[in-house]
Amino acid sequence: MEIYDVVIVGAGPAGITAGIYAKRARLETVVIEKLGVGGQIVLSDSVENYPGFPEISGYDLMQKFEEQARAFDLEIEDGEVIAIRDEGEYKLVKTDDRDYKTRSVIIASGAKSSHLDVKGEEEFIGRGVSFCATCDGFFFRGKDILVVGGGNSAITEALFLSKIVNKVYVAHRRSELRAAKILQERAFADPKIEFVWNSVVEEITGKDAVEGVVLRDVVTEERSKLAVSGVFMYVGLVPNTEFIDAEKDGAGFILTDERLATSIPGVFAAGDCRTTQLRQVATAVGDGALAAVSAERYLG
Ligand SMILES: Cc1cc2nc3c(=O)[nH]c(=O)nc-3n(C[C@H](O)[C@H](O)[C@H](O)COP(=O)(O)OP(=O)(O)OC[C@H]3O[C@@H](n4cnc5c(N)ncnc54)[C@H](O)[C@@H]3O)c2cc1C
């Protein structure tokens, strides 16, 4: 079996950037991706904070990443990494259908949306509960919907949905947003967006599909019902890191040093899967570049 210099787990912005840097360093490289090239950003209809592209959809942006990577002959294979074992001389990266031997690994497996874990949530996924406005927004044309969350993703997606639906409620557990000020200004100026402050979703209700939610005011403890046909969740992230035994923080994000080395020699982590202060395309790209250079130096 061929021994790679570097196996990269995940073909989102961090993994593709790491791949470009690794190929330019002439490292034998393969990227393993379980879904499709692009990562989470393909869920976003409009990205306007990635320099060089004043406004572009997440899908189009990642097409360009892939094109650039393919021009350096970056190998991208389908597969889900289920374990990484240190075999001394090399590391064994195990996927659902084959093993890869490699001298170093870059984990760029990103994260996925947290669930609220409330009654009705799992039951109504695909029938009114959604984690992707770009994918599902169209089904709610002319209807009233609820966005849950107060960060950048929640407000970006609320603004996107307000162009399609009749009314967007935004329920946030605090009395102010965490989103960038420019997004807040736009949302407050949007007549179709109404905020429900200090409120959490306690239950999602309906018969065959979502018909409403039960909200609880965290200050007054009062409960109220809101009639909506869709609930879009943006309440945080869960890292995709269950397959690696490196040291992690309490939420499961991988701990790294300033070179992005993990607690396992020769294993590096980049992007949303690691403990970091900001999870964006720009930071994932920076991490991917640094992780590849660190892997190159590790290989000597
Ligand atoms: C709705 C939404 C809107 C956003 N809007 C913006 C924005 O406007 N601007 C911005 O800068 N950022 C935005 N972000 C954040 C941005 O998408 C992320 O910060 C970025 O995608 C992180 O890149 P990454 O490569 O670290 O991880 P990801 O994009 O999560 O990519 C990880 C990849 O790894 C794959 N993977 C996971 N586990 C495995 C495994 N075991 N085996 C193989 N493959 C695996 C996944 O399928 C995925 O393709 C948004 C995010 C969301 C959800």
The ligand as an SDF file (V2000), in Angstrom:
LIG
                    3D

 53 58  0  0  0  0  0  0  0  0999 V2000
  -25.5720   28.6580    7.2010 C   0  0  0  0  0  0  0  0  0  0  0  0
  -24.1430   29.0700    7.3140 C   0  0  0  0  0  0  0  0  0  0  0  0
  -23.7250   30.2980    6.8230 C   0  0  0  0  0  0  0  0  0  0  0  0
  -22.3880   30.6870    6.9230 C   0  0  0  0  0  0  0  0  0  0  0  0
  -22.0150   31.8770    6.4020 N   0  0  0  0  0  0  0  0  0  0  0  0
  -20.7090   32.2420    6.4220 C   0  0  0  0  0  0  0  0  0  0  0  0
  -20.2770   33.4480    5.8020 C   0  0  0  0  0  0  0  0  0  0  0  0
  -21.0890   34.2170    5.2640 O   0  0  0  0  0  0  0  0  0  0  0  0
  -18.9450   33.7390    5.8250 N   0  0  0  0  0  0  0  0  0  0  0  0
  -18.0200   32.9180    6.4020 C   0  0  0  0  0  0  0  0  0  0  0  0
  -16.8350   33.2270    6.3570 O   0  0  0  0  0  0  0  0  0  0  0  0
  -18.4090   31.7650    7.0050 N   0  0  0  0  0  0  0  0  0  0  0  0
  -19.7100   31.4100    7.0320 C   0  0  0  0  0  0  0  0  0  0  0  0
  -20.1050   30.2410    7.6210 N   0  0  0  0  0  0  0  0  0  0  0  0
  -19.0930   29.4410    8.3510 C   0  0  0  0  0  0  0  0  0  0  0  0
  -18.2410   28.6130    7.3850 C   0  0  0  0  0  0  0  0  0  0  0  0
  -19.0990   27.8310    6.5770 O   0  0  0  0  0  0  0  0  0  0  0  0
  -17.2840   27.7190    8.1590 C   0  0  0  0  0  0  0  0  0  0  0  0
  -16.5250   28.4800    9.0610 O   0  0  0  0  0  0  0  0  0  0  0  0
  -16.3290   26.9830    7.2060 C   0  0  0  0  0  0  0  0  0  0  0  0
  -17.0540   26.2400    6.2570 O   0  0  0  0  0  0  0  0  0  0  0  0
  -15.3860   26.0720    7.9860 C   0  0  0  0  0  0  0  0  0  0  0  0
  -14.5950   25.3660    7.0750 O   0  0  0  0  0  0  0  0  0  0  0  0
  -13.9230   23.9660    7.4780 P   0  0  0  0  0  0  0  0  0  0  0  0
  -13.1860   23.5220    6.2640 O   0  0  0  0  0  0  0  0  0  0  0  0
  -13.1780   24.1140    8.7490 O   0  0  0  0  0  0  0  0  0  0  0  0
  -15.1250   22.9810    7.8320 O   0  0  0  0  0  0  0  0  0  0  0  0
  -16.4240   22.5350    7.0150 P   0  0  0  0  0  0  0  0  0  0  0  0
  -16.8530   23.5850    6.0950 O   0  0  0  0  0  0  0  0  0  0  0  0
  -17.3740   22.0560    8.0510 O   0  0  0  0  0  0  0  0  0  0  0  0
  -15.9080   21.2960    6.1340 O   0  0  0  0  0  0  0  0  0  0  0  0
  -15.6060   20.0660    6.7330 C   0  0  0  0  0  0  0  0  0  0  0  0
  -15.7520   18.9520    5.7200 C   0  0  0  0  0  0  0  0  0  0  0  0
  -15.3200   17.7310    6.3250 O   0  0  0  0  0  0  0  0  0  0  0  0
  -16.2070   16.6730    5.9610 C   0  0  0  0  0  0  0  0  0  0  0  0
  -16.1190   15.6490    6.9970 N   0  0  0  0  0  0  0  0  0  0  0  0
  -16.5580   15.7090    8.2730 C   0  0  0  0  0  0  0  0  0  0  0  0
  -16.2980   14.5750    8.9410 N   0  0  0  0  0  0  0  0  0  0  0  0
  -15.6910   13.7590    8.0390 C   0  0  0  0  0  0  0  0  0  0  0  0
  -15.1880   12.4220    8.1210 C   0  0  0  0  0  0  0  0  0  0  0  0
  -15.2400   11.7140    9.2490 N   0  0  0  0  0  0  0  0  0  0  0  0
  -14.6310   11.8660    7.0220 N   0  0  0  0  0  0  0  0  0  0  0  0
  -14.5540   12.5840    5.8470 C   0  0  0  0  0  0  0  0  0  0  0  0
  -15.0240   13.8490    5.7170 N   0  0  0  0  0  0  0  0  0  0  0  0
  -15.5720   14.4260    6.8060 C   0  0  0  0  0  0  0  0  0  0  0  0
  -17.5680   17.3640    5.9110 C   0  0  0  0  0  0  0  0  0  0  0  0
  -18.4680   16.6180    5.1000 O   0  0  0  0  0  0  0  0  0  0  0  0
  -17.2140   18.7150    5.3000 C   0  0  0  0  0  0  0  0  0  0  0  0
  -17.2900   18.7060    3.8910 O   0  0  0  0  0  0  0  0  0  0  0  0
  -21.4370   29.8300    7.5410 C   0  0  0  0  0  0  0  0  0  0  0  0
  -21.8550   28.5880    8.0460 C   0  0  0  0  0  0  0  0  0  0  0  0
  -23.1970   28.2060    7.9400 C   0  0  0  0  0  0  0  0  0  0  0  0
  -23.6250   26.8680    8.4800 C   0  0  0  0  0  0  0  0  0  0  0  0
  1  2  1  0
  2  3  1  0
  2 52  2  0
  3  4  2  0
  4  5  1  0
  4 50  1  0
  5  6  2  0
  6  7  1  0
  6 13  1  0
  7  8  2  0
  7  9  1  0
  9 10  1  0
 10 11  2  0
 10 12  1  0
 12 13  2  0
 13 14  1  0
 14 15  1  0
 14 50  1  0
 15 16  1  0
 16 17  1  0
 16 18  1  0
 18 19  1  0
 18 20  1  0
 20 21  1  0
 20 22  1  0
 22 23  1  0
 23 24  1  0
 24 25  2  0
 24 26  1  0
 24 27  1  0
 27 28  1  0
 28 29  2  0
 28 30  1  0
 28 31  1  0
 31 32  1  0
 32 33  1  0
 33 34  1  0
 33 48  1  0
 34 35  1  0
 35 36  1  0
 35 46  1  0
 36 37  1  0
 36 45  1  0
 37 38  2  0
 38 39  1  0
 39 40  1  0
 39 45  2  0
 40 41  1  0
 40 42  2  0
 42 43  1  0
 43 44  2  0
 44 45  1  0
 46 47  1  0
 46 48  1  0
 48 49  1  0
 50 51  2  0
 51 52  1  0
 52 53  1  0
M  END
$$$$
